[in-house]
């Protein structure tokens, strides 16, 4: 489109120049102006965009320079060192106390265990693991479910639904959805692969 516009502008510039130089009649001179001036105005409008000159001076938002870093928690007062300390504490709690087995586990419960605010608990999970609270908890639940599914013997095998409830899921649907998202297979397919 731009190329076509440049060709059209050049053609009209040539006609205008030719009209000025070779014509003695006033009509042709006026016609060359009539053709050239609107094209010149269109050029200014589309290429120079005078109304956008002010936009250049506007402040560039910080998030454009963040290169992937999340500035959502920029002013929370949680230092990197303290965030890292809380991350380690959270991992230890999850592995030793296994709060994820509680079907009623909420972010507030994690915040209480860490002895921080709900907002800081969310920040620790988001910044250190790149997951939201439910994704983080479900990873532990699915790892637990995988262990239980692997340990099943044919004689004492609990159903997949029982495994889901034992691992902290409220229902079979959310268990299957989380299992498929994390392992890229259903529980039955997973058991078939390892059998």
Secondary structure, DSSP 8 states (H G I E B T S, - for coil): -HHHHHHHHHHHHHHHHHHHHH---HHHHHHHHHHHHHHHHHHIIIII-GGGHHHHTS---GGGGSTT--GGGTTS---HHHHHHHHHHHHHHHHHT-GGG-TT--HHHHHHHHTS-HHHHHHHHHHHHS--HHHHHHHHHHHHHHHHHHH--SSS---HHHHHHHTT-SSHHHHHHHHHHHHSS-HHHHHHHH-
